[in-house]
Amino acid sequence: MRDRLQQFAHQQLAQSELLNRSVLEGTRIGTWQWNVQSGETSLNERWAEIIGYRLEELAPVSMTTWQRLMHPQDLALSEQLLQQHFSGEAAFYDCRCRMRHKDGHWVWVHDRGRLVSRTDDGQPLMMYGTHADITEQKQAERALVESHDRLAKMAQQLPGVVYQFQQWPDGRAAFPYASESIREIYGVTPDQVLQDASSVFTVIVPDDIPSLLASIEQSRSRLSLWNHEYRVIKAGGQTAWLSGRAMPEQMPDGSVLWHGYIYDVTDKKQHYLELEQANDDLHLAQQRLELSSRQARIGYWRASLTTGELWWSPMIYDIFGFDPVFTLPSVALFKSTIHPDDLAAVEASEARALQSGEHNVIHRIIRSDGEIRWVHELAQMLPADENPEQIMLGSVQDVTEFMRLQRLKDEFISTVSHELRTPLTSIGGAIKLLIGTQQLQLSDTAQMLLDVAQSNISRLQHLINDLLDIEKLSAGKMKLELKAVPVLPLLQQALHDHATFAEKSRVKLVLHAPPELAEAQLMLDEHRFQQILANLLSNALKFSPDGGKVLLQACFSHDQLEIAVVDCGPGIPPGFHNKIFQRFSQADASSSKRKGGTGLGLALCKELTEVMGGTIGFTSEPELGSRFFVRFPLTV
């Protein structure tokens, strides 16, 4: 019976050993036995495989084998953990350390062991343990830490807070995760709201809490995107606007976890409020503009010369007599309203606008009810590089009454001019005859009075001639003899004609022209071109100081020739720039009395230049002089 029981016990022990060996081999865990007192150590094959060896390669195995293969920085930790176990402070020896692989790299292992016997005097004797490869686990942990660090670093660069907000069925709420920026948003640290989010709600503006809670509840019940704006009170008492956005997720415990982002939108909100105010101001300005438009009978339009599309403001429909409900504006429709006699002038102005960028023309229209009215079109072409559709923005003003008054004025001026011309010619001739025949018998006083009379008659004749020329241009009755003429001789002739005046004014006249000007030709009326130069040069000479210099310049600009007159006079006041080419306009009336002038010269220059297909302009700075220029297309 005793033999049978002993045999049964051996069988049970063998089966237990086989089971333990199978478990160890199945879990790929190494084992070790260590006699603490003698240092004898026993390892299994798996222990050696973990660090790339066969067990026989490590023989003879002892405690020094273990110490030799362990990372030097981990030896002290291992010794400390062993002593804690030997002293009873720890139930097990549990150590994670690095061991050198046969190939030279380090392998992370997890050693667990337990002391199973002691000597008679209580010293540790036999110890058994396991040896597991945890390299992949360590790598995963390190990757997780690195990933967390990257997320934290990226979150720190964002202007708002990246967070997780969790709410449980009992109403409790917390922030399981929040980036450090939560300090700037709510004035709390991530740790302060890790378990309880109530401190966050204490800084929210009380009036905004109901709508905020309602938005959170709606997102929770529908598991829909949460998106809301609300205000918080910062530490200094300032109010800031926040915008939050988060996606909810239903958790197994019945709570809802939001993953989101909150950022400060105070500046954006301020801009939005300012934009609302600007829109209100714009609406008010539009109302005022419409009122002014009705009072001044000015309409506004936008046209594309490429597509033919056209937009009109309400006043234009009224000016042209169209019903806005049944009328679709277009360039073709507008052209159909132009008086046939004025169509060429409108198209010529449009063509000039492609070069100069400005469309400025007064013409007649025939309304839908047959009434003929005058309108003034003023428009600006957008820059060519930003304007592939050749868009023009402009205005239309009903100037019928103004044109009627202008016509009456022109008729009056024409009548008076013609009526004055004959007697002035007679008086002028008589005075010249008197001066020529009685010069020796006249006293100095009488001679002076005759000179004054002759000078004033000359001024009156010049004024009448300018008035008649203006009247002819306005009526379209001035006949021009346009032909291709060399430019250089005309400029030289202009200098020669004004040489005496320049000498009398003690001003030097200088011509600056490139060599290529000798071959340049323009399509001009010679007489009228000389009239333009005479006006510009005489003005420059009159307003230049003694000892000054007047330049007559010529230069090429693309396919045009620019001719300019530059003086060193007092310049033109900035407030007078927009009136410089108007009739009878003079910047300083006292100057006209001293220097002479009618205020018609520049207006006549402008109309003569434009009727010959050119453009006129000027630049001026106070006390630095003025530069008047005309530009004409070069003949091919």
C-alpha positions as CSV (number, residue, x, y, z in Angstrom):
1,M,0.0,0.0,0.0
2,R,2.9,2.3,0.9
3,D,4.6,1.6,-2.4
4,R,1.4,2.1,-4.3
5,L,0.8,5.5,-2.6
6,Q,4.5,6.6,-3.2
7,Q,4.1,5.6,-6.9
8,F,0.9,7.6,-7.2
9,A,2.6,10.6,-5.6
10,H,5.4,10.4,-8.1
11,Q,2.9,10.2,-11.0
12,Q,1.1,13.3,-9.6
13,L,4.4,15.2,-9.3
14,A,5.5,14.2,-12.8
15,Q,2.1,15.4,-14.2
16,S,2.4,18.7,-12.3
17,E,6.0,19.2,-13.5
18,L,4.8,18.5,-17.1
19,L,1.9,20.9,-16.7
20,N,4.2,23.7,-15.3
21,R,6.8,23.0,-18.0
22,S,4.0,23.2,-20.7
23,V,2.7,26.5,-19.3
24,L,6.2,28.0,-19.2
25,E,7.1,26.9,-22.7
26,G,3.7,28.1,-24.0
27,T,4.1,31.5,-22.5
28,R,7.7,31.8,-23.6
29,I,8.9,32.6,-20.1
30,G,12.4,31.8,-18.8
31,T,12.9,30.4,-15.3
32,W,15.7,30.6,-12.8
33,Q,16.8,29.0,-9.5
34,W,19.3,30.7,-7.2
35,N,21.1,29.5,-4.1
36,V,21.7,32.8,-2.5
37,Q,24.3,31.5,-0.1
38,S,26.4,29.5,-2.6
39,G,25.7,31.5,-5.7
40,E,24.7,28.4,-7.7
41,T,22.3,29.4,-10.4
42,S,20.1,27.3,-12.7
43,L,18.5,28.7,-15.8
44,N,16.3,27.2,-18.5
45,E,16.8,27.4,-22.2
46,R,14.3,30.1,-22.7
47,W,16.2,32.4,-20.3
48,A,19.2,32.2,-22.6
49,E,17.1,32.6,-25.8
50,I,15.7,35.9,-24.7
51,I,19.2,37.5,-24.9
52,G,20.2,35.5,-28.0
53,Y,22.2,32.6,-26.5
54,R,22.0,28.9,-26.1
55,L,22.2,27.8,-22.5
56,E,25.4,25.9,-23.1
57,E,27.1,29.1,-24.3
58,L,26.5,30.7,-20.9
59,A,27.9,27.8,-18.9
60,P,29.1,27.7,-16.2
61,V,26.1,29.8,-15.0
62,S,26.3,31.7,-11.7
63,M,25.1,34.9,-10.2
64,T,28.0,36.7,-12.0
65,T,26.5,35.6,-15.3
66,W,23.4,37.6,-14.4
67,Q,25.4,40.6,-13.2
68,R,27.7,40.6,-16.2
69,L,24.7,40.7,-18.7
70,M,22.6,43.3,-16.8
71,H,22.8,47.0,-17.7
72,P,25.2,48.8,-15.3
73,Q,22.6,51.4,-14.5
74,D,20.1,48.7,-13.4
75,L,22.3,46.7,-11.1
76,A,21.8,49.1,-8.1
77,L,18.0,48.9,-8.6
78,S,18.1,45.1,-8.7
79,E,20.2,44.9,-5.5
80,Q,17.8,47.3,-3.7
81,L,14.7,45.3,-4.7
82,L,16.4,42.0,-3.6
83,Q,17.2,43.4,-0.2
84,Q,13.6,44.7,0.2
85,H,12.4,41.2,-0.5
86,F,14.9,39.5,1.8
87,S,14.0,41.8,4.6
88,G,10.3,41.2,4.2
89,E,9.4,44.7,3.0
90,A,8.2,43.2,-0.4
91,A,6.4,39.9,-0.9
92,F,8.2,39.4,-4.2
93,Y,11.3,40.4,-6.0
94,D,9.9,42.4,-9.0
95,C,12.4,44.1,-11.3
96,R,12.3,45.5,-14.8
97,C,15.8,45.9,-16.2
98,R,17.9,45.8,-19.4
99,M,20.1,42.9,-20.4
100,R,22.7,42.9,-23.2
101,H,21.7,40.7,-26.2
102,K,24.3,38.6,-27.9
103,D,24.1,41.0,-30.9
104,G,25.0,43.9,-28.7
105,H,21.7,45.7,-28.2
106,W,19.7,45.9,-25.0
107,V,16.6,43.8,-24.2
108,W,14.1,44.7,-21.6
109,V,13.1,41.9,-19.2
110,H,10.8,41.5,-16.3
111,D,12.2,39.4,-13.5
112,R,9.9,38.1,-10.7
113,G,11.1,35.9,-8.0
114,R,10.4,34.6,-4.5
115,L,12.5,33.3,-1.6
116,V,11.3,29.8,-0.7
117,S,13.7,28.8,2.0
118,R,16.1,30.2,4.6
119,T,19.0,28.8,6.5
120,D,18.6,27.7,10.2
121,D,19.9,31.1,11.2
122,G,17.3,32.9,9.0
123,Q,19.5,33.8,6.1
124,P,18.0,33.7,2.6
125,L,18.7,30.4,0.9
126,M,16.8,29.2,-2.2
127,M,15.0,31.6,-4.6
128,Y,12.9,30.8,-7.7
129,G,11.7,33.1,-10.4
130,T,10.6,33.9,-13.9
131,H,12.3,35.9,-16.7
132,A,10.0,37.5,-19.4
133,D,10.9,39.5,-22.5
134,I,9.0,42.8,-22.3
135,T,10.9,44.7,-25.0
136,E,7.8,45.2,-27.2
137,Q,5.8,46.3,-24.2
138,K,8.5,48.9,-23.3
139,Q,8.6,50.1,-26.9
140,A,4.8,50.5,-27.0
141,E,5.0,52.4,-23.7
142,R,7.7,54.6,-25.0
143,A,5.8,55.2,-28.3
144,L,2.7,56.1,-26.2
145,V,4.7,58.5,-24.1
146,E,6.2,60.1,-27.2
147,S,2.8,60.3,-28.8
148,H,1.4,62.0,-25.7
149,D,4.4,64.4,-25.7
150,R,3.8,65.3,-29.3
151,L,0.1,65.9,-28.7
152,A,1.0,68.1,-25.7
153,K,3.5,70.1,-27.7
154,M,1.2,70.6,-30.6
155,A,-1.7,71.5,-28.3
156,Q,0.6,74.1,-26.6
157,Q,1.1,75.8,-30.0
158,L,-2.7,76.2,-30.5
159,P,-4.3,79.5,-29.4
160,G,-7.1,77.6,-27.6
161,V,-7.5,74.5,-25.4
162,V,-7.8,70.9,-26.7
163,Y,-9.9,69.0,-24.3
164,Q,-12.1,66.0,-23.4
165,F,-15.3,66.9,-21.4
166,Q,-17.2,64.0,-19.8
167,Q,-20.7,64.2,-18.3
168,W,-22.3,61.4,-16.3
169,P,-26.0,60.6,-15.9
170,D,-26.0,62.0,-12.4
171,G,-24.9,65.4,-13.7
172,R,-21.3,65.2,-12.6
173,A,-18.8,66.5,-15.2
174,A,-15.0,66.6,-15.6
175,F,-12.2,67.2,-18.0
176,P,-10.3,63.9,-18.4
177,Y,-7.9,65.7,-20.6
178,A,-7.1,69.4,-21.2
179,S,-4.1,71.0,-22.7
180,E,-2.2,73.6,-20.7
181,S,-3.9,76.4,-22.6
182,I,-7.0,75.9,-20.4
183,R,-5.3,78.3,-18.0
184,E,-5.7,81.1,-20.5
185,I,-9.2,80.2,-21.4
186,Y,-10.8,79.5,-17.9
187,G,-8.0,80.4,-15.5
188,V,-7.7,76.9,-14.1
189,T,-5.1,74.1,-14.4
190,P,-5.7,70.7,-16.1
191,D,-5.4,69.0,-12.7
192,Q,-8.0,71.3,-11.1
193,V,-10.7,70.1,-13.5
194,L,-9.5,66.5,-13.9
195,Q,-12.2,65.2,-11.6
196,D,-14.6,68.1,-11.3
197,A,-15.5,70.8,-14.0
198,S,-17.6,73.0,-11.7
199,S,-14.9,75.6,-11.3
200,V,-15.1,76.3,-15.1
201,F,-18.7,77.3,-14.9
202,T,-18.0,79.9,-12.2
203,V,-16.2,82.2,-14.7
204,I,-18.9,82.0,-17.4
205,V,-21.0,85.2,-17.7
206,P,-24.3,84.3,-15.8
207,D,-26.5,85.4,-18.6
208,D,-24.8,83.0,-21.0
209,I,-25.1,79.9,-18.8
210,P,-28.7,78.8,-19.7
211,S,-28.0,78.8,-23.4
212,L,-24.7,77.0,-22.9
213,L,-26.2,74.3,-20.8
214,A,-29.1,73.9,-23.3
215,S,-26.5,73.5,-26.2
216,I,-24.6,70.8,-24.2
217,E,-27.9,69.0,-23.4
218,Q,-29.0,69.1,-27.0
219,S,-25.6,67.7,-28.2
220,R,-25.7,64.9,-25.5
221,S,-29.3,63.8,-26.3
222,R,-28.7,63.7,-30.0
223,L,-25.0,62.8,-30.0
224,S,-24.6,65.7,-32.4
225,L,-21.8,68.3,-32.9
226,W,-21.6,70.9,-30.1
227,N,-20.9,74.3,-31.4
228,H,-21.5,77.4,-29.3
229,E,-20.3,80.9,-28.5
230,Y,-20.4,82.4,-25.0
231,R,-18.6,84.8,-22.7
232,V,-16.3,84.4,-19.7
233,I,-14.9,86.9,-17.2
234,K,-11.1,86.9,-17.1
235,A,-9.0,87.4,-13.9
236,G,-8.7,91.1,-14.6
237,G,-12.4,91.6,-15.0
238,Q,-12.4,91.8,-18.8
239,T,-15.1,89.9,-20.7
240,A,-13.9,87.6,-23.4
241,W,-15.8,85.7,-26.1
242,L,-15.2,81.9,-26.5
243,S,-16.1,79.6,-29.3
244,G,-16.3,75.9,-28.7
245,R,-16.7,72.9,-31.0
246,A,-16.8,69.2,-29.9
247,M,-18.0,65.8,-31.1
248,P,-19.7,63.6,-28.4
249,E,-19.2,59.9,-27.9
250,Q,-21.4,57.5,-25.9
251,M,-19.4,55.6,-23.2
252,P,-20.2,52.1,-21.8
253,D,-20.9,53.5,-18.3
254,G,-23.7,55.8,-19.7
255,S,-21.7,59.0,-19.7
256,V,-21.0,61.1,-22.8
257,L,-17.4,62.1,-23.7
258,W,-16.8,65.1,-25.9
259,H,-13.6,65.6,-27.9
260,G,-13.2,69.2,-28.8
261,Y,-11.5,72.6,-29.0
262,I,-12.3,76.0,-27.4
263,Y,-10.6,79.2,-28.4
264,D,-10.8,83.0,-27.7
265,V,-12.8,84.8,-30.4
266,T,-12.9,88.2,-28.7
267,D,-11.1,90.0,-31.6
268,K,-13.2,88.2,-34.2
269,K,-16.4,89.1,-32.3
270,Q,-15.3,92.7,-32.0
271,H,-14.6,92.8,-35.8
272,Y,-18.0,91.2,-36.4
273,L,-19.8,93.8,-34.2
274,E,-17.8,96.6,-35.9
275,L,-18.8,95.0,-39.3
276,E,-22.5,95.1,-38.2
277,Q,-22.1,98.8,-37.3
278,A,-20.4,99.4,-40.6
279,N,-23.2,97.7,-42.4
280,D,-25.7,99.9,-40.6
281,D,-23.6,102.9,-41.5
282,L,-23.4,101.7,-45.1
283,H,-27.2,101.2,-45.2
284,L,-27.7,104.7,-43.9
285,A,-25.2,106.1,-46.4
286,Q,-27.0,104.3,-49.2
287,Q,-30.2,105.8,-48.2
288,R,-28.6,109.2,-48.1
289,L,-27.0,108.5,-51.5
290,E,-30.3,107.6,-53.0
291,L,-31.9,110.7,-51.6
292,S,-29.0,112.8,-53.0
293,S,-29.3,110.9,-56.3
294,R,-33.0,111.8,-56.6
295,Q,-32.3,115.4,-55.7
296,A,-29.4,115.8,-58.1
297,R,-30.9,113.4,-60.7
298,I,-27.7,111.3,-60.7
299,G,-27.7,107.6,-61.4
300,Y,-24.9,105.1,-61.1
301,W,-24.0,102.2,-63.4
302,R,-21.5,99.4,-63.9
303,A,-20.8,98.1,-67.4
304,S,-18.7,95.4,-69.1
305,L,-17.5,96.4,-72.5
306,T,-16.6,92.8,-73.2
307,T,-19.8,91.0,-72.2
308,G,-22.2,93.8,-72.7
309,E,-23.7,93.4,-69.2
310,L,-24.9,96.5,-67.5
311,W,-26.3,97.4,-64.1
312,W,-28.3,100.6,-63.3
313,S,-29.3,102.3,-60.1
314,P,-33.0,103.2,-59.8
315,M,-32.4,106.8,-60.8
316,I,-31.1,105.8,-64.3
317,Y,-34.4,104.1,-65.1
318,D,-36.1,107.3,-64.2
319,I,-33.8,109.4,-66.3
320,F,-34.2,107.2,-69.4
321,G,-37.9,106.6,-68.8
322,F,-37.8,102.8,-68.4
323,D,-39.8,100.6,-66.0
324,P,-37.3,98.7,-63.9
325,V,-39.7,95.8,-63.6
326,F,-39.8,95.1,-67.3
327,T,-36.4,96.4,-68.4
328,L,-33.1,94.4,-68.5
329,P,-30.2,96.8,-68.7
330,S,-27.6,96.2,-71.4
331,V,-25.0,98.2,-73.3
332,A,-27.1,97.6,-76.5
333,L,-30.2,99.1,-74.8
334,F,-28.2,102.1,-73.6
335,K,-26.8,102.6,-77.1
336,S,-30.3,102.6,-78.6
337,T,-31.2,105.6,-76.5
338,I,-28.3,107.8,-77.7
339,H,-29.2,110.6,-80.1
340,P,-27.9,109.6,-83.5
341,D,-26.0,112.8,-83.8
342,D,-24.1,112.1,-80.5
343,L,-23.4,108.4,-81.0
344,A,-19.9,109.0,-82.5
345,A,-18.9,111.3,-79.6
346,V,-19.9,108.7,-77.1
347,E,-18.1,105.9,-78.9
348,A,-15.0,108.1,-79.2
349,S,-15.0,108.8,-75.5
350,E,-15.3,105.1,-74.8
351,A,-12.3,104.4,-77.1
352,R,-10.3,107.1,-75.3
353,A,-11.2,105.5,-71.9
354,L,-9.5,102.3,-73.0
355,Q,-6.2,104.4,-73.1
356,S,-6.8,107.0,-70.4
357,G,-9.1,105.1,-68.1
358,E,-11.6,107.9,-68.0
359,H,-14.9,108.3,-69.9
360,N,-16.3,111.8,-69.8
361,V,-19.0,112.9,-72.3
362,I,-22.1,115.0,-72.4
363,H,-24.7,113.9,-75.0
364,R,-28.4,113.7,-75.7
365,I,-30.7,110.7,-75.2
366,I,-34.1,109.9,-76.5
367,R,-36.4,108.7,-73.7
368,S,-38.9,105.9,-74.2
369,D,-41.7,108.6,-74.4
370,G,-39.8,110.4,-77.2
371,E,-38.5,113.3,-75.0
372,I,-34.9,114.4,-75.7
373,R,-32.8,115.1,-72.7
374,W,-29.1,115.9,-72.0
375,V,-27.0,113.6,-69.8
376,H,-23.5,113.8,-68.5
377,E,-21.6,110.5,-68.3
378,L,-18.6,110.3,-66.1
379,A,-16.9,106.9,-65.6
380,Q,-13.6,105.3,-64.7
381,M,-12.1,102.2,-66.2
382,L,-10.7,99.7,-63.7
383,P,-6.9,98.9,-64.0
384,A,-6.3,96.7,-67.1
385,D,-4.4,93.9,-65.2
386,E,-7.4,93.5,-62.8
387,N,-10.1,94.1,-65.5
388,P,-10.3,91.3,-68.1
389,E,-13.9,92.1,-68.8
390,Q,-13.2,95.9,-69.4
391,I,-15.5,97.0,-66.6
392,M,-16.3,100.6,-66.2
393,L,-17.9,102.2,-63.1
394,G,-19.7,105.5,-63.7
395,S,-22.6,107.9,-63.2
396,V,-25.2,109.5,-65.4
397,Q,-26.6,112.9,-64.5
398,D,-29.6,114.6,-66.1
399,V,-28.1,118.0,-67.2
400,T,-30.9,119.1,-69.5
401,E,-31.6,122.3,-67.5
402,F,-27.9,123.0,-67.2
403,M,-27.4,122.6,-70.9
404,R,-30.4,124.9,-71.6
405,L,-28.8,127.6,-69.4
406,Q,-25.4,126.9,-70.9
407,R,-26.9,127.4,-74.4
408,L,-28.5,130.7,-73.4
409,K,-25.2,131.8,-71.9
410,D,-23.2,130.7,-75.0
411,E,-25.7,132.5,-77.2
412,F,-25.4,135.6,-75.1
413,I,-21.6,135.5,-75.1
414,S,-21.5,134.8,-78.9
415,T,-23.9,137.8,-79.5
416,V,-21.9,140.1,-77.3
417,S,-18.6,139.0,-78.8
418,H,-19.8,139.6,-82.3
419,E,-21.3,142.9,-81.4
420,L,-18.0,144.0,-79.6
421,R,-15.6,142.8,-82.2
422,T,-16.4,145.4,-84.9
423,P,-16.2,148.5,-82.7
424,L,-13.1,147.2,-80.9
425,T,-11.4,146.7,-84.2
426,S,-12.2,150.2,-85.2
427,I,-11.1,151.7,-81.8
428,G,-7.9,149.6,-81.9
429,G,-7.1,150.9,-85.4
430,A,-7.8,154.4,-84.4
431,I,-5.6,154.3,-81.4
432,K,-2.8,152.7,-83.4
433,L,-3.2,155.5,-86.0
434,L,-3.2,158.1,-83.4
435,I,-0.1,156.7,-81.7
436,G,1.7,156.5,-85.1
437,T,0.9,160.0,-86.4
438,Q,0.8,162.0,-83.2
439,Q,3.6,160.3,-81.2
440,L,5.8,163.4,-81.2
441,Q,3.1,165.8,-80.2
442,L,1.7,163.7,-77.3
443,S,2.6,164.4,-73.7
444,D,4.0,161.6,-71.6
445,T,0.7,161.2,-69.7
446,A,-1.3,161.0,-73.0
447,Q,1.2,158.5,-74.4
448,M,0.8,156.4,-71.3
449,L,-3.0,156.5,-71.5
450,L,-2.9,155.5,-75.2
451,D,-0.6,152.5,-74.3
452,V,-3.0,151.4,-71.6
453,A,-5.9,151.7,-74.0
454,Q,-4.1,149.7,-76.7
455,S,-3.1,147.0,-74.1
456,N,-6.7,146.7,-72.9
457,I,-8.1,146.6,-76.4
458,S,-5.6,143.8,-77.1
459,R,-6.8,141.9,-74.1
460,L,-10.4,142.4,-75.0
461,Q,-9.8,141.1,-78.6
462,H,-7.9,138.1,-77.2
463,L,-10.8,137.4,-74.8
464,I,-13.4,137.7,-77.6
465,N,-11.3,135.4,-79.9
466,D,-11.1,132.8,-77.0
467,L,-14.9,133.1,-76.4
468,L,-15.7,132.6,-80.1
469,D,-13.3,129.6,-80.2
470,I,-15.0,128.1,-77.1
471,E,-18.4,128.7,-78.6
472,K,-17.4,127.1,-81.9
473,L,-16.0,124.0,-80.1
474,S,-19.1,123.7,-77.9
475,A,-21.4,123.9,-81.0
476,G,-19.2,121.6,-83.0
477,K,-18.6,124.2,-85.7
478,M,-14.8,124.5,-85.5
479,K,-13.2,123.2,-88.6
480,L,-9.9,121.5,-88.1
481,E,-7.4,120.7,-90.8
482,L,-5.8,117.5,-89.4
483,K,-2.7,116.2,-91.2
484,A,0.5,114.5,-90.3
485,V,3.0,117.2,-89.4
486,P,6.6,117.0,-88.0
487,V,6.6,118.0,-84.3
488,L,10.1,119.5,-83.9
489,P,9.6,122.5,-86.2
490,L,6.4,123.3,-84.3
491,L,8.1,123.3,-81.0
492,Q,11.0,125.4,-82.3
493,Q,8.5,127.9,-83.8
494,A,6.7,128.2,-80.5
495,L,10.0,129.0,-78.7
496,H,10.8,131.6,-81.4
497,D,7.3,133.3,-81.1
498,H,7.8,133.6,-77.3
499,A,11.4,134.7,-77.2
500,T,10.6,138.4,-77.0
501,F,8.1,137.8,-74.2
502,A,10.6,135.6,-72.3
503,E,13.3,138.3,-72.7
504,K,11.0,140.9,-71.4
505,S,10.0,138.7,-68.4
506,R,13.7,137.9,-67.8
507,V,13.0,134.1,-68.1
508,K,15.0,131.6,-70.0
509,L,13.2,129.3,-72.5
510,V,14.8,125.9,-73.1
511,L,13.8,123.0,-75.3
512,H,14.5,119.4,-74.2
513,A,13.9,116.9,-76.9
514,P,15.4,113.4,-77.7
515,P,17.1,113.0,-81.1
516,E,14.3,110.7,-82.3
517,L,11.9,113.7,-82.2
518,A,13.3,114.8,-85.6
519,E,11.5,111.9,-87.2
520,A,8.2,112.1,-85.1
521,Q,5.0,113.2,-86.7
522,L,1.5,113.8,-85.2
523,M,-1.9,114.1,-86.7
524,L,-2.7,117.8,-85.9
525,D,-4.1,121.1,-86.9
526,E,-1.0,123.2,-86.9
527,H,-2.7,126.5,-86.0
528,R,-4.6,125.0,-83.1
529,F,-1.6,123.1,-81.8
530,Q,0.4,126.3,-81.8
531,Q,-2.6,127.9,-80.0
532,I,-2.2,125.2,-77.2
533,L,1.5,125.8,-76.9
534,A,1.1,129.6,-76.9
535,N,-1.4,129.3,-73.9
536,L,0.8,126.9,-72.0
537,L,4.1,128.9,-72.6
538,S,2.6,132.3,-71.9
539,N,1.1,131.0,-68.6
540,A,4.5,129.5,-67.6
541,L,6.3,132.7,-68.5
542,K,3.9,134.9,-66.6
543,F,4.2,133.0,-63.4
544,S,7.9,132.3,-63.4
545,P,10.1,134.5,-61.3
546,D,12.8,136.8,-62.7
547,G,15.9,134.8,-63.7
548,G,13.8,131.6,-63.8
549,K,13.6,128.9,-66.5
550,V,10.8,127.4,-68.5
551,L,11.3,124.0,-70.1
552,L,9.5,122.8,-73.2
553,Q,10.0,119.0,-73.1
554,A,9.1,116.2,-75.5
555,C,9.3,112.5,-74.7
556,F,8.0,109.2,-76.0
557,S,5.6,107.1,-74.0
558,H,4.7,103.8,-75.7
559,D,2.8,104.8,-78.9
560,Q,2.3,108.4,-77.8
561,L,4.3,111.6,-77.7
562,E,4.1,113.7,-74.6
563,I,4.9,117.5,-74.8
564,A,5.2,119.3,-71.5
565,V,5.8,122.9,-70.3
566,V,7.5,123.1,-67.0
567,D,7.9,126.3,-64.9
568,C,9.4,127.1,-61.5
569,G,6.6,129.4,-60.4
570,P,4.4,129.3,-57.2
571,G,2.5,126.2,-58.3
572,I,-1.2,125.6,-58.2
573,P,-3.1,125.4,-54.8
574,P,-4.3,121.8,-54.2
575,G,-7.9,123.0,-53.6
576,F,-7.9,124.4,-57.2
577,H,-6.7,121.3,-59.0
578,N,-10.2,120.1,-59.9
579,K,-11.1,123.5,-61.4
580,I,-8.0,124.2,-63.4
581,F,-9.5,123.4,-66.8
582,Q,-12.9,125.0,-66.2
583,R,-13.9,128.2,-68.0
584,F,-13.2,131.5,-66.3
585,S,-11.4,129.7,-63.5
586,Q,-8.4,131.4,-61.9
587,A,-6.7,130.3,-58.7
588,D,-6.0,133.9,-57.5
589,A,-8.0,136.8,-58.9
590,S,-5.4,139.3,-57.8
591,S,-2.8,137.4,-59.8
592,S,-4.9,137.8,-62.9
593,K,-5.0,141.5,-62.5
594,R,-1.2,141.7,-62.2
595,K,-0.3,139.1,-64.7
596,G,-3.2,139.4,-67.1
597,G,-5.5,136.5,-68.1
598,T,-9.1,135.6,-68.8
599,G,-9.4,132.2,-67.3
600,L,-10.3,130.7,-70.7
601,G,-6.8,129.7,-71.9
602,L,-6.6,126.3,-70.2
603,A,-10.2,125.5,-70.9
604,L,-9.6,126.2,-74.6
605,C,-6.4,124.1,-74.4
606,K,-8.3,121.1,-73.0
607,E,-11.1,121.3,-75.6
608,L,-8.7,121.7,-78.5
609,T,-6.5,118.9,-77.3
610,E,-9.4,116.5,-76.9
611,V,-11.0,117.4,-80.2
612,M,-7.7,116.5,-81.9
613,G,-7.7,113.1,-80.2
614,G,-5.2,113.9,-77.4
615,T,-5.3,114.2,-73.6
616,I,-4.2,117.0,-71.3
617,G,-3.1,117.0,-67.6
618,F,-0.8,118.6,-65.1
619,T,1.2,118.1,-61.9
620,S,2.0,120.8,-59.4
621,E,3.4,121.3,-56.0
622,P,3.2,124.6,-54.0
623,E,6.4,126.7,-54.4
624,L,8.0,124.1,-56.7
625,G,6.3,125.0,-60.0
626,S,3.9,123.2,-62.4
627,R,4.1,120.9,-65.3
628,F,1.4,120.9,-67.9
629,F,1.5,118.2,-70.6
630,V,-0.5,117.1,-73.7
631,R,-0.3,113.6,-75.2
632,F,-1.1,112.7,-78.8
633,P,-0.9,109.3,-80.6
634,L,2.1,109.0,-83.0
635,T,1.3,108.5,-86.7
636,V,2.3,105.2,-88.1
